[in-house]
Amino acid sequence: MRLSSPQVRRSAAVAALSLLLVAGLASAAGALLDRSFRPLAGKAPVNLQRQYGGDVLLVVNTASKCGFTPQFEALEGLQAKYKAQGFAVLGFPSGDFKAQEFDDEKQIQEFCTLTYGVKFPMFEKVHVIGDQATPLYRDLAQAAGEAPKWNFHKYLIGRDGRLIASYGSKTKPDDPAVVAAIEAALKTPRGKRG
């Protein structure tokens, strides 16, 4: 069967569009992490893609004065257990929910370190909701279909830089479903850092 000229053009157009969509999705995946943030109470920004690209990440908006603050212990436990396999918890302090975070970053750092022994990477205080939300959190909310509704919302990102899952504040970091998702994501071969 021979294809007519319009059919050939249509097939070529569909193929070209498919390639563009695949390329766009690939660049969008890298773009999610292609952001820089200062470490908590630090000065030199860290590019997340260069530092953590190819790792499995659990991105969490934290707060020092929240009922969910004890989740720091389980987050640190996950970091310690899976770090060698290419996993990291990335904490982003935020006062967006009833101002439950200190204003001073050194105070946040001291609280997290001294009270909960936090060693996982913590970054500058950010906004995670509304018009002031940092682009990382806007993109995570769009990908997940939900923005954080409270402190300690968790976004799981795979080695390819794409969102895998989103967990609300009430879901503990060591919940069996979260742990299973992390372990499954860690089985994916490591990609290249940006």
Sine and cosine of phi, psi and omega as CSV:
sin_phi,cos_phi,sin_psi,cos_psi,sin_omega,cos_omega
0.00,0.00,0.78,-0.62,0.01,-1.00
-0.99,-0.11,0.66,-0.75,0.05,-1.00
-1.00,0.05,0.65,-0.76,0.04,-1.00
-0.96,0.27,0.27,-0.96,-0.02,-1.00
-0.83,0.56,-0.70,0.72,0.04,-1.00
-0.89,0.45,-0.58,0.82,0.02,-1.00
-0.92,0.39,-0.65,0.76,0.02,-1.00
-0.89,0.45,-0.72,0.70,0.01,-1.00
-0.89,0.46,-0.66,0.75,0.00,-1.00
-0.90,0.43,-0.69,0.72,0.02,-1.00
-0.89,0.46,-0.67,0.74,0.02,-1.00
-0.91,0.42,-0.64,0.77,0.01,-1.00
-0.91,0.41,-0.66,0.75,0.02,-1.00
-0.90,0.44,-0.68,0.73,0.01,-1.00
-0.89,0.46,-0.69,0.73,0.00,-1.00
-0.90,0.43,-0.68,0.74,0.02,-1.00
-0.89,0.46,-0.65,0.76,0.03,-1.00
-0.87,0.49,-0.69,0.73,0.02,-1.00
-0.89,0.45,-0.65,0.76,0.02,-1.00
-0.90,0.43,-0.66,0.75,0.01,-1.00
-0.90,0.43,-0.69,0.72,0.02,-1.00
-0.89,0.46,-0.71,0.70,0.02,-1.00
-0.88,0.47,-0.66,0.75,0.01,-1.00
-0.90,0.44,-0.65,0.76,0.03,-1.00
-0.91,0.41,-0.64,0.77,0.01,-1.00
-0.90,0.44,-0.70,0.71,-0.01,-1.00
-0.94,0.33,-0.54,0.84,0.04,-1.00
-0.91,0.42,-0.59,0.81,0.01,-1.00
-0.89,0.46,-0.71,0.70,0.03,-1.00
-0.92,0.38,-0.53,0.85,-0.06,-1.00
-0.93,0.38,-0.46,0.89,-0.02,-1.00
-0.84,0.54,-0.70,0.72,-0.03,-1.00
-1.00,-0.07,-0.10,1.00,-0.05,-1.00
-0.98,0.19,0.90,0.44,-0.02,-1.00
-0.68,-0.73,0.48,-0.88,0.02,-1.00
-0.89,-0.46,0.66,-0.75,0.04,-1.00
-0.67,-0.74,0.56,-0.83,0.11,-0.99
-0.96,0.28,0.61,-0.79,0.19,-0.98
-0.89,0.46,0.45,-0.89,-0.01,-1.00
-0.80,0.60,0.82,-0.57,-0.02,-1.00
0.88,0.47,0.33,0.94,0.01,-1.00
-0.96,-0.27,-0.01,-1.00,-0.05,-1.00
-0.88,-0.47,-0.65,0.76,-0.10,-1.00
-1.00,0.07,0.88,-0.48,0.00,-1.00
-0.89,0.46,0.52,-0.86,0.04,-1.00
-0.92,-0.40,0.80,-0.60,0.09,-1.00
-0.99,0.14,0.87,-0.49,-0.08,-1.00
-0.88,0.47,-0.63,0.78,-0.02,-1.00
-0.90,0.43,-0.72,0.70,-0.01,-1.00
-0.92,0.39,-0.62,0.79,-0.07,-1.00
-0.99,0.14,-0.61,0.79,-0.16,-0.99
-0.83,-0.55,0.00,1.00,0.02,-1.00
-0.84,0.54,0.73,-0.69,-0.05,-1.00
1.00,-0.05,-0.15,0.99,0.06,-1.00
-0.99,-0.11,0.32,-0.95,0.17,-0.99
-1.00,0.01,0.76,-0.65,-0.11,-0.99
-0.82,-0.57,0.61,-0.79,0.17,-0.99
-0.90,-0.44,0.95,-0.31,-0.05,-1.00
-1.00,-0.09,0.82,-0.57,-0.13,-0.99
-0.74,-0.67,0.75,-0.66,0.14,-0.99
-1.00,0.03,0.87,-0.50,-0.13,-0.99
-0.95,-0.31,0.27,-0.96,0.07,-1.00
-0.43,-0.90,0.69,-0.72,-0.10,-1.00
-0.98,0.21,-0.40,0.92,-0.11,-0.99
-0.89,-0.45,0.71,0.71,-0.09,-1.00
-0.87,-0.48,0.43,-0.90,0.07,-1.00
-0.90,0.44,-0.36,0.93,0.02,-1.00
-1.00,-0.04,0.02,1.00,-0.05,-1.00
-0.82,0.57,-0.55,0.84,0.06,-1.00
-0.85,0.52,-0.22,0.97,0.07,-1.00
-0.89,0.45,-0.29,0.96,0.07,-1.00
-0.80,0.60,-0.62,0.78,-0.03,-1.00
-0.88,0.48,-0.74,0.67,-0.01,-1.00
-0.93,0.37,-0.58,0.81,0.05,-1.00
-0.89,0.46,-0.70,0.72,0.03,-1.00
-0.90,0.43,-0.59,0.81,0.05,-1.00
-0.89,0.46,-0.68,0.74,0.05,-1.00
-0.89,0.46,-0.69,0.72,0.01,-1.00
-0.85,0.52,-0.74,0.68,-0.03,-1.00
-0.91,0.42,-0.66,0.75,-0.07,-1.00
-0.94,0.33,-0.63,0.78,-0.17,-0.98
-0.92,-0.38,-0.03,1.00,-0.07,-1.00
-0.82,0.57,-0.69,0.72,-0.05,-1.00
-0.90,0.43,-0.31,0.95,0.01,-1.00
-1.00,-0.06,0.07,1.00,0.00,-1.00
1.00,-0.05,0.69,0.72,0.01,-1.00
-0.82,-0.58,0.58,-0.82,0.10,-0.99
-0.54,-0.84,0.62,-0.79,0.20,-0.98
-1.00,-0.03,0.75,-0.66,0.08,-1.00
-0.89,-0.45,0.91,-0.42,-0.03,-1.00
-0.99,-0.12,0.70,-0.71,0.04,-1.00
-0.81,-0.59,0.99,-0.13,0.02,-1.00
-0.86,0.51,0.62,-0.79,0.01,-1.00
-0.51,-0.86,0.61,-0.79,0.07,-1.00
-0.96,-0.28,0.37,0.93,-0.08,-1.00
-0.92,0.39,-0.39,0.92,-0.06,-1.00
-0.93,-0.36,0.98,-0.20,0.01,-1.00
0.82,0.57,0.52,0.86,0.07,-1.00
0.75,0.66,0.73,0.68,-0.06,-1.00
-1.00,0.02,0.36,0.93,0.07,-1.00
-0.80,-0.60,0.58,-0.81,0.06,-1.00
-0.88,0.48,0.47,-0.88,0.07,-1.00
-0.97,0.23,-0.60,0.80,-0.07,-1.00
-1.00,0.09,0.83,-0.56,-0.05,-1.00
-0.92,0.40,-0.55,0.83,0.05,-1.00
-0.90,0.43,-0.60,0.80,0.04,-1.00
-0.92,0.39,-0.65,0.76,0.06,-1.00
-0.87,0.49,-0.74,0.67,-0.03,-1.00
-0.87,0.50,-0.73,0.68,0.01,-1.00
-0.88,0.47,-0.70,0.72,0.00,-1.00
-0.86,0.51,-0.76,0.64,-0.05,-1.00
-0.90,0.45,-0.66,0.75,-0.05,-1.00
-0.96,0.29,-0.76,0.65,-0.09,-1.00
-0.97,0.25,-0.60,0.80,-0.07,-1.00
-0.99,0.10,-0.63,0.78,-0.10,-0.99
-0.85,-0.53,0.04,1.00,0.04,-1.00
0.90,0.45,0.53,0.85,-0.05,-1.00
-0.92,0.39,0.81,-0.58,0.08,-1.00
-0.86,-0.50,-0.24,0.97,0.00,-1.00
-0.93,0.37,0.39,-0.92,-0.06,-1.00
-0.87,0.49,0.80,-0.60,0.10,-0.99
-0.89,-0.46,0.64,-0.77,-0.06,-1.00
-0.89,-0.45,0.02,-1.00,-0.04,-1.00
-0.82,0.57,0.44,-0.90,0.04,-1.00
-0.92,0.39,0.76,-0.65,-0.07,-1.00
-0.73,-0.68,0.18,-0.98,0.19,-0.98
-0.99,-0.12,0.66,-0.75,-0.06,-1.00
-0.90,-0.44,-0.11,0.99,0.00,-1.00
-0.69,-0.72,0.29,-0.96,0.11,-0.99
0.96,0.27,-0.19,-0.98,-0.05,-1.00
-0.90,0.43,-0.44,0.90,-0.02,-1.00
-1.00,0.02,-0.02,1.00,-0.02,-1.00
-0.84,0.54,0.66,-0.75,0.05,-1.00
-0.89,0.46,0.51,-0.86,-0.02,-1.00
-0.81,0.59,-0.56,0.83,0.05,-1.00
-0.85,0.53,-0.74,0.67,-0.03,-1.00
-0.95,0.31,-0.52,0.85,0.09,-1.00
-0.89,0.46,-0.70,0.71,-0.02,-1.00
-0.93,0.37,-0.63,0.77,0.05,-1.00
-0.89,0.46,-0.69,0.72,0.02,-1.00
-0.89,0.46,-0.66,0.75,0.02,-1.00
-0.91,0.42,-0.70,0.71,-0.01,-1.00
-0.91,0.42,-0.61,0.79,-0.04,-1.00
-1.00,0.09,-0.35,0.94,-0.10,-0.99
0.98,0.19,0.20,0.98,0.03,-1.00
-0.39,-0.92,0.70,-0.72,0.13,-0.99
-1.00,-0.01,0.31,-0.95,0.07,-1.00
-0.84,0.54,0.66,-0.75,0.05,-1.00
-0.98,-0.18,-0.19,0.98,0.01,-1.00
-0.26,-0.96,-0.01,-1.00,0.05,-1.00
-0.91,0.42,0.43,-0.90,0.05,-1.00
0.91,0.41,0.58,0.81,0.20,-0.98
-0.98,0.22,0.63,-0.78,-0.10,-0.99
-0.86,-0.51,0.76,-0.65,0.10,-1.00
-0.90,-0.43,0.82,-0.57,0.04,-1.00
-0.99,-0.14,0.83,-0.56,-0.04,-1.00
-0.90,-0.44,0.73,-0.68,-0.03,-1.00
-0.99,0.17,0.08,-1.00,-0.01,-1.00
-0.87,0.49,-0.43,0.91,0.00,-1.00
-0.99,0.11,0.05,1.00,0.02,-1.00
0.99,0.15,0.21,0.98,0.01,-1.00
-0.97,-0.24,0.51,-0.86,0.04,-1.00
-0.92,0.39,0.74,-0.67,0.06,-1.00
-0.99,-0.17,-0.72,0.69,-0.09,-1.00
-0.39,-0.92,0.30,-0.95,0.02,-1.00
-0.73,-0.68,0.74,-0.67,-0.04,-1.00
-0.80,-0.60,0.74,-0.67,0.02,-1.00
-0.94,0.33,0.12,-0.99,-0.07,-1.00
-0.86,0.51,-0.58,0.82,-0.05,-1.00
-0.96,0.29,-0.32,0.95,0.05,-1.00
-0.98,0.19,0.89,-0.46,-0.04,-1.00
-0.95,0.32,0.52,-0.86,-0.01,-1.00
-0.85,0.52,-0.51,0.86,-0.02,-1.00
-0.99,-0.13,0.30,0.95,0.10,-0.99
-0.84,0.54,0.66,-0.75,-0.03,-1.00
-0.81,0.58,-0.57,0.82,0.01,-1.00
-0.93,0.38,-0.62,0.78,0.02,-1.00
-0.93,0.37,-0.73,0.69,-0.01,-1.00
-0.88,0.48,-0.69,0.73,0.01,-1.00
-0.88,0.47,-0.65,0.76,0.01,-1.00
-0.91,0.40,-0.65,0.76,0.05,-1.00
-0.89,0.46,-0.74,0.67,-0.03,-1.00
-0.89,0.45,-0.63,0.78,0.05,-1.00
-0.90,0.43,-0.67,0.74,-0.01,-1.00
-0.91,0.41,-0.56,0.83,0.00,-1.00
-0.93,0.36,-0.33,0.94,0.03,-1.00
-0.97,0.26,-0.27,0.96,0.05,-1.00
-0.95,0.31,0.71,-0.70,0.02,-1.00
-0.84,0.54,0.57,-0.82,0.00,-1.00
-0.92,0.38,0.71,-0.70,0.07,-1.00
-1.00,0.00,-0.11,-0.99,0.02,-1.00
-1.00,0.06,0.54,-0.84,0.13,-0.99
-0.98,0.18,0.47,-0.88,-0.05,-1.00
-0.94,0.34,0.00,0.00,0.00,0.00
